[in-house]
Amino acid sequence: MKKTVKHAASKVADDQEKGARKTVLEELFQDFNRSRFQVYKMNFFRGIFFGFGSVLGGTVVIAILVWVLALLSNYIPALSDFFQDASDVLRNVRK
């Protein structure tokens, strides 16, 4: 019986703490962003910069990967043949 009471008391205390933290965060958010227009504007620009950064980062990662594979193609004949075939296909498509 005592375990059940202690468990219930600790659960109530945890729930109260979570509720208090949530309330504090909501109040901070309301104090920081008084108008919905500011919130929408901030989130819009945040989304634009996130998308731009993702594309730029992906491009850099792929460029480095291709560069490393090109370096390895001198030592691994199968990669050299693959890059040569891909290059031939690209040249034929352009014509």
Secondary structure, 3 states (H helix, E strand, C coil): CHHHHHHHHHHHHHHHHHHHHHHHHHHHHHHHCCCHHHHHHHHHHHHHHHHHHHHHHHHHHHHHHHHHHHHHCCCCHHHHHHHHHHHHHHHHHHC
